[in-house]
Amino acid sequence: MAQASVVAPPDVASYAIDAHYDPETHTIRATETLTYTNRTDAAIPDLVLHLYLNAFRSEETLWMREAGPAHRGYGYDANTPGWTRIDEISLPDGTGLSTAAVDADETLVRVDLPRPVGPGEALVVEMAFTAQLPKVFARTGWADGGEFVMAGQWFPKAGVWEQGAWNAHPFHANSEFYADFGAYDVALTLPEGWVVATTGVAVAEPVANRDGTATQRFAAQHVIDFAWGASPHFRTQAARAGDVHVEVFHYPGARAAARRVMQATVDGLQLYGAWYGPYGGGLYPELTVILTPEDAGGAGGMEYPTLFTVGAMGSTFVPACFRMLEVETVHELAHQWFQSVIATNEAEAPWLDEGFAEYSTARAMDRLYEGAMSTCGGWTLSYLATRRLEYVLAPETPMTGTAWDLGDAWVTATYSKPVLALMTLERHVGEAAMGTFLATYAGRYAFTHPTEVDLRAVMAETLGDAVTTWFFEDIVESTATLDAQVVVAENGTGAIRLDRTGGLCVPVTVRAVDDGETVESEWPCDAADGVDLDETPAAVVIDPERDAVLDLNLANNGLRQTPDRAAWLGLIVRAIRVLQLVWGAGG
Amino acid sequence: MIEPQERVVLAPPVGRAQPWLKAFLLRVVQRPWPWLLRYLLTALPAMAISVLLTLPMGAWFRLPLFLDALDRRSLDDLLEILLHQPEGQSLGLSLTGTIVLIPIAWVVLRLIGLWLEGGILATYALLKAPTWRTFAEASSRWFGRFLLLALIGIALSVILTGGIAGAALLAGRVNRPLGIAAGIAGAAVVILAGAWVRLARAAMVVHEDGRVLHALGEAWRTIAHRPLVFLALVAGVLALRALLTWLGGALGAVVPMRAWLLSLVIQQPVQMALVGAGLARRAAEVGLVTGTRPAQRALDHV
């Protein structure tokens, strides 16, 4: 189903970095050579660089004001800030360049150039920079008394030049990525004995230096970013998933968790490969996973090209029946397609990235674990249900909008509603049609920057104009909701009406059961005043297969004429046993 | 007051506890009233409260989603029901009221159970099965002392658990496996401490001596004299209870919710067996204390 062949993208922004990390001061001192090739038809007058670590330099930054300052329950320690500073910047001939802050926090800087970069020309800029890592916060920093480090957003990185301007936003709390593809050649120097996990692949063995450090080189092709993590305590587990070498880095106490993460990664690679095309378009030979240690949960649950981290909710004591590690793994793995390769703008259209990753997560959980995120106590809880809970509490939001404009609705608009919307769409058009749509979108826009317009065009092409209009206008861009209801008439006749509140209509079936006979029909959900049933069946259910997972209230979708007494007695019997066990626990 | 002539003193040779314990264990079956009492003590209130608990849910049994939740053991569906309680239900108040009843009933049943404890231990300690009057007298006689012992046991557990948890956390910071090992060893210590305090009840009844510290000392001497039998008793009863609890759960999981009669027929014998396991422990404790006393005297004379 998925398209297998992907043409390697031309490099736009490539980097050669020589970085030295000091675990005592948690500081990176580095030199960087940026080669930026202008592949547009217009001349580029200047250069804009992201210095995103500056968002963590105080509690007053835009990021911190938007976030709280906290991230996923982890607080910010103002005594261990993070920042990046460009110490020197020049052209290869030694011509010094000046920089100017674009935003108040200096998370973006403009570099003035002596002359514009013409179409097809390559600009080479050399710089020295210092990056101070914070104590682990918002996915980056050091932990374990300095013996673990996760470096994300750590080097000056170019924005994306498009439509005659730089597309680069100050670092907001709810967005991270928008970057061009390129090649990375990175030399990392750390204390000897530290194990390093990075984007890309190691291209040489570590070389010991005289000062007790060792330097190792890594390379990555056709990626939009480069991240790395390191620790002297790292152990590794390795496996192959087709042509891909998978390596999981973990602490000694997290061996069992690492095995689970590895299994989910290998299974997920197979699934996503079948749905969206091969991992990295077949161009990435390796995938690295870092299982963060217990006190670095803030660095867990994050995606980077060819590398992701897991462990946001702990990594050591995670019961097998609770599959949060697996959820986290298949979610971050999905980002290897939706953002790392299908490189949408996370700042301007966050749902194209997180929403598709969430939908992939729910699908993968369905296929790999029958949907169950938890089976503890013999009761199942699906991942989709947790997202439904978020959605039904605040459903009236469109999915479109910038990460910062969505405000409090960001989680619902970016994660919960998209997964429910895409799942509703899948169940409406069928798995096969949905598969064709997704594979076409993923194959056509691999290694490019697609927008909602591109997505809509592929949907219209593969699923038809009517479905596309309904999906985008009634769901994606709308605040409309759906609540299908089976209502008993208040006139005492016991007559039953099929009704709906909310402006959204999803075509589903109605099932009526009477005298052991089941009759299914289409629910005319667009009937303005509901539908009165001519006869009163023993039981009636709207959407019995629960295809419309966007329905705000599934509890009122069905009704029986009389209570199920056998089930009632069954529950009493179970309750008796539970109480006997609780009261008799002491023997 | 228990008649002195009814007391039995068996004097088994040291190291031959098992055949002799068997005689005490048999009394659990031969004198079934404590078994029935202990079973009914939890079964009857459980039935009453279960009915009360489900009454407010009456309307839910008309919702296909709720029935699906029960059939498929789906927390998804249950969450959905809880999130959108059907209109017209005063579920919150009724449910809250019933749920408040559960811990209150637990405390009351614990106290009644503690009151029965004296009669039960006397039943297994006496040569002949006691009359109801004797049973009730023994229950009343030891209740205050047993309550004191129970409070001591709770205090001891809290102190030990706190101390051990702290030590395990500290050890875990230095070395994680060491911390885990410390935690496991600590849990074993807490369990054994609880068993020691429970053994003191048997010591009180067997020796007809209500001094709490003396009873604890007697229990300690009993453990010291037959440590392996004591450990086997604690571990064996724990294992048996775990097995029976698992068995009840496993059987319950395969029986559909609607097959309520089958569930009842399967579950209640397992519950009775669980009660029986607890009573077997009590009979064995009585036997252990009874058997140790003369042997201890013999050792004292050496």
Chai-1 contact restraints between the chains, C-beta under 6 A:
chainA,res_idxA,chainB,res_idxB,connection_type,confidence,min_distance_angstrom,max_distance_angstrom,comment,restraint_id
A,G253,B,R176,contact,1.0,0.0,6.0,A-B,restraint_1
A,G378,B,R73,contact,1.0,0.0,6.0,A-B,restraint_2
A,G378,B,A253,contact,1.0,0.0,6.0,A-B,restraint_3
A,W379,B,R73,contact,1.0,0.0,6.0,A-B,restraint_4
A,W379,B,L75,contact,1.0,0.0,6.0,A-B,restraint_5
A,T380,B,S74,contact,1.0,0.0,6.0,A-B,restraint_6
A,L381,B,L75,contact,1.0,0.0,6.0,A-B,restraint_7
A,S382,B,D76,contact,1.0,0.0,6.0,A-B,restraint_8
A,A385,B,D76,contact,1.0,0.0,6.0,A-B,restraint_9
A,V541,B,P64,contact,1.0,0.0,6.0,A-B,restraint_10
A,N553,B,H84,contact,1.0,0.0,6.0,A-B,restraint_11
A,L554,B,L65,contact,1.0,0.0,6.0,A-B,restraint_12
A,L554,B,E80,contact,1.0,0.0,6.0,A-B,restraint_13
A,A555,B,L63,contact,1.0,0.0,6.0,A-B,restraint_14
A,A555,B,L65,contact,1.0,0.0,6.0,A-B,restraint_15
A,A555,B,E80,contact,1.0,0.0,6.0,A-B,restraint_16
A,A555,B,I81,contact,1.0,0.0,6.0,A-B,restraint_17
A,A555,B,H84,contact,1.0,0.0,6.0,A-B,restraint_18
A,G558,B,P64,contact,1.0,0.0,6.0,A-B,restraint_19
A,L559,B,R62,contact,1.0,0.0,6.0,A-B,restraint_20
A,R560,B,R62,contact,1.0,0.0,6.0,A-B,restraint_21
A,P563,B,F61,contact,1.0,0.0,6.0,A-B,restraint_22
A,P563,B,R62,contact,1.0,0.0,6.0,A-B,restraint_23
A,D564,B,F61,contact,1.0,0.0,6.0,A-B,restraint_24
A,D564,B,L67,contact,1.0,0.0,6.0,A-B,restraint_25
A,A566,B,R258,contact,1.0,0.0,6.0,A-B,restraint_26
A,A567,B,F61,contact,1.0,0.0,6.0,A-B,restraint_27
A,A567,B,L67,contact,1.0,0.0,6.0,A-B,restraint_28
A,A567,B,L70,contact,1.0,0.0,6.0,A-B,restraint_29
A,A567,B,M257,contact,1.0,0.0,6.0,A-B,restraint_30
A,A567,B,R258,contact,1.0,0.0,6.0,A-B,restraint_31
A,W568,B,F61,contact,1.0,0.0,6.0,A-B,restraint_32
A,L569,B,W260,contact,1.0,0.0,6.0,A-B,restraint_33
A,G570,B,M257,contact,1.0,0.0,6.0,A-B,restraint_34
A,G570,B,R258,contact,1.0,0.0,6.0,A-B,restraint_35
A,G570,B,W260,contact,1.0,0.0,6.0,A-B,restraint_36
A,L571,B,T54,contact,1.0,0.0,6.0,A-B,restraint_37
A,I572,B,S50,contact,1.0,0.0,6.0,A-B,restraint_38
A,I572,B,V51,contact,1.0,0.0,6.0,A-B,restraint_39
A,I572,B,T54,contact,1.0,0.0,6.0,A-B,restraint_40
A,V573,B,W260,contact,1.0,0.0,6.0,A-B,restraint_41
A,V573,B,S263,contact,1.0,0.0,6.0,A-B,restraint_42
A,V573,B,L264,contact,1.0,0.0,6.0,A-B,restraint_43
A,A575,B,S50,contact,1.0,0.0,6.0,A-B,restraint_44
A,A575,B,L53,contact,1.0,0.0,6.0,A-B,restraint_45
A,I576,B,A46,contact,1.0,0.0,6.0,A-B,restraint_46
A,I576,B,M47,contact,1.0,0.0,6.0,A-B,restraint_47
A,I576,B,S50,contact,1.0,0.0,6.0,A-B,restraint_48
A,R577,B,Q267,contact,1.0,0.0,6.0,A-B,restraint_49
A,L579,B,A46,contact,1.0,0.0,6.0,A-B,restraint_50
A,Q580,B,T42,contact,1.0,0.0,6.0,A-B,restraint_51
A,Q580,B,A46,contact,1.0,0.0,6.0,A-B,restraint_52
A,Q580,B,Q271,contact,1.0,0.0,6.0,A-B,restraint_53
A,W583,B,T42,contact,1.0,0.0,6.0,A-B,restraint_54
A,W583,B,W106,contact,1.0,0.0,6.0,A-B,restraint_55
A,W583,B,L109,contact,1.0,0.0,6.0,A-B,restraint_56
A,G584,B,T42,contact,1.0,0.0,6.0,A-B,restraint_57
A,G587,B,G278,contact,1.0,0.0,6.0,A-B,restraint_58
